[in-house]
C-alpha cells in the first residue's frame, strides 16, 4: 500500500486520532445557550439551517421541539418551528442503502430495465454492496466512455446551509479521479448571471444591495418589479436571521412610497402598503420601453448622466422612438401589450423620473423567454433618468434574496474542503439537462462560446432534487432511458431518488457536525451546526459517504487529507474573520461568533463608487460604463439578443394564448425552500388543499369555469397535466394563475401529477441563445374542475421496499475498485501557485470552476467579492488574478516558439 493509498482503517489503527481528541469532539457537542434559562435541562443543542439558528430540545436521544434563538433570528418562521423537526422523523426518510430490483439483478449483464425506474420496488442492501455497485458503475463509465460520460447534477449548494455541502463533497470526490461533466449557471437567475456582467459589470443577481439606512434616509419611491422580499427572505442560502424585516418597516414608515408591478398582489405589497400595478406576465420589457418613450417625449431624460456613465444610449433611444422598425414604443403601444392603461404608464414614468427612485427587479422576471432583456430594460430606464449609483436610487436585483440591504461585514467566511480541479471541460447549462441527454455531440452556444454536449451514460446526484426543478419532466424521464446508472444520495425519497438505481441514505444536518455563516450578504455571524442526535437508521453524512467510496478506491488519504472531520471544521473556522477575536473552542461551545459590519458599511451605496468617480472606479464592462447598447453581446450575433432590450413576443403568453388558456406563474413558495419542507406534515396542514398544492386563480376566471374555492382542478397543456387545489382570489389579475414551484410529484395512472408539481407543464426551451436559461414562467395552460382524481396524494410515502430479497453477493475483490489510484498521483503535480489557490480556496456562487468559463472582464467583476470570502491576502489574490487573466475565455493565445 502506497502513501497515496492509506485507508481509513489503517489510519484509525495507527492511532492518529488520539483519545483526548475524541473526548474533545464529544465535549464540542454540548450546548452553552441552555444557560439562557438556568433552570432548563441540559439536553439542548445549538444548530443552524437555511431557516434560522435554534436550540434543538432532545429527550432520550430524540428531538422533541425547537427553541428559537431570538437574539439571532428576529422572526422565526413556521418552517423552522414545525418543519425542521417534522422532516427528521418523516416516513419519507431513507434509512438504509437501496438498489432498484432490476438493477440489482442485472448489473453484471446490463439487463437493468431502465424503463422501470420510478415504478419498480427497491431492495434493501448493505453499505458495502451499495458502494461497490456505485464504484463499479463509475469506473465502468470512465473506462468505456471517459470521465465526461458521468454527469454531476448537484449544483448550487442549497441542500443545506453548511460548508461541507454534498455538491462540494461530490465534486471533490470526482475530481480526485479525473472529474466529470458538470452544470453551469442555475435555475434561480441563469439568464441574468450570464448577461448582466456584459451590461453592468457584475452578475448583480448575487450581489449585495445598498445599505438599508441609506434607502430609509434617501429613497422616495421604491419600485418592486415582481419582487417579494417579505416572502423570499424567509430563507437564505446560508443561515437566515430575517434581519431586514424591521428595516423594511422603518423604510415604509419613513415615508417611502412603494410601487409593486406584478400580476398578483404579494405579502410584501401588504406589508409595505404598496400600490399594486397589474401587468400581463412576461411583458415588463414593453412597460419599461413605453415609460422610456414618455420620458423622452417630455424631455425628462438625464443627458449629462448618460454621457458620463453610459455607452450605447443613442442606439437604444433610436429603437424606443421607432427609428429602427417604424414602431414608436409609446405608452399606448405598451398598454396594448401589458394591460396597464397608457395614462398609468405615463404617470409612472413621470413619478420615477422625478423622484429619488430605487428599482428592485426579481429573479423571476428573467426566468422567461428573452428573460435577460427584462433586467437590461430596467437598467436602461434607470440610466435614462440618471439614477444608478446615487444614494437610495438605482437598480438592484437581489433585494428579495439573502436579506439584501443589510450592511456587510466584509469579513471572510468559513471555507470547507476544496473541490479541486476538474479535468473534464464538458458542461451543461443547468436548465438544459434534457437537451444534453437527447442530443449527445450537439453544438450549443453559451455566453460567447460554442460547446458540444457530452454523451452522458451515468448521473451521480448528491443532495439535489433535480427531477423536481427541471422543466418538462415527461421529456426528462424519457431521456433517462439512455442512462445505464443513476445514483442518488439524499436524506428523503425525493423525485430524484425515486427515479434512481442506487440510493445512498444521507443523514440530516442535525445528525452531523458542520459550520456555516449568518447572512448571505452581511456575513456577520459564524454558526456552529452541532450534531444534535445520532444518524437515523444506517444513514451517513455526505462527507462519510464519499469518504467511504474514496476508501474503496484507495483514495481515502487524498479525500480526507488524512485528517479527522472536526479538524476540517476547525480549519474552516480559522479562515473566517471571527477567528481573529474568538477562539474556536469558545465559538463551538457558545454556538456562534460575531464579526460585525463596520460603521462605514451602513453608508454603502451599490454602484456608488462608480457614480462618484467613473474614471477611477470603472465597471467591469468593455467600456467601463453601463452598456445601454452592449456591443460585446451584439457582436455574438445571437438572433434573440441584439445587445439591447427590445420587445420580442414570448413563445407563449396571454398575447398568443389559445382559447381559454391562462398564464401560469410559479414563484418561490411561502412554506418551503423550493422542494425542501414539502414533506413536513404539519406545514402541509397549513396550506395544502385536499393534500395538493394550492393554485391561486382570479375569482372571475374560476367562476366562468365552474370552479369553487377548495375544488380540485386539472391544469393541462401539451406537455402534461397536474392536479391542484383552487384558491379563489381578487389579488391576482384575470388571465393568470399562480402555483408555487417545488412540490414533490406523484403520478396517477393517467400520467397526471396528483400532487400539483408545476414542472410537468413548464417548457424546457431556453430563454435565449446567449444564456440557455430556464423559461419556467413562460407557460400557458387550461384549467378545469377535476372530477376524476383517482386517489389521495402519495408523494410523501416511500416506494415499495423489499427487505428479504435474495441476491448474489458482490465480490469487491473481482471489481478491483482501487485501480484508479494510479490516475491520481499526477493530477496536481504541475499546478502553478495561483492555479492551486483558485481550485482549493476560491468559490463563486453558481459560477464556473474553469477559468475559461468567464472572460477577463467577467472575472474582474466577480473577484472583488470572491477573494474576501476566500480570505486571500494581496499576494495570493494577485497570483489567482494572474492565473485567471492568462486562462480566461478571451485570454490571448501564447505565441508559438
Secondary structure, 3 states (H helix, E strand, C coil): CCHHHCCHHHHHHCCCCCHHHHHHHHHCCCCCHHHHCCCCCCCEEEEEECCEEEEEEEECCEEEEEEECCCCCCCCCHHHHHHHHHCCCCCCECCCCEEEHHHHHHCCCCCCCHHHCCCCCEEECCHHHHHHHHHHHHHHHHHHHCHHHEEECCCCCCCCCCCCCHHHHHHHHHHHCCCCEEEECCCCCCCHHHHHHHHHCCCCCCCCCCCHHHHHHHCCEEEEECCCHHHHCCCCCCECCCCHHHHHHHHHHCCCEEEEECCECCHHHHHCCCEEECCCCCCHHHHHHHHHHHHHHHCCCCHHHHHHHEECHHHHHHHHCCCCCCCCCCHHHHHHHHCCCHHHHHHHHHHHHHCCEEEEECHHHHCCCCCHHHHHHHHHHHHHCCCCCCCCCEEECCCCCCCCCCCCCCCCCCCCCCCCCCCCCCEEEHHHHHHHHHCCCCEEEECCEEEECCCCCEEEEECCCHHHHCCCHHHHHHHHHHCCEEEEEECECCHHHHCCCEEEEECCHHHCCEEEEECCCCCCEEEEECCCCCCCCCCECHHHHHHHHHHHCCCHHHHHCCCCHHHHHHHHHHCCHHHHCCCHHHHHHHCEEECCCCHHHHHCCCCHHHHHCCCCCCCCCCCCCEECCCHHHHCCCECCECCCCCCCCCCCCCCCCCCCCEEEECCCCCCCECCECCCCHHHHHHHCECCECEEEEEHHHHHHCCCCCCCEEEEEECCEEEEEEEEEECCECCCEEEECCCCCCCECCCCCECCCCHHHCCCCCCCCCCCCCCCCCCCEEEEEECCCCCCCCCCCCCCCEECCCCCCCCCHHHHCHHHHHHHHCCCCCCCCHHHHHHHHHCCCCCCCCCHHHCCHHHHHHHHHHHHHHHCCCHHHHHHHHHHHHHHCCCCCCCCCC
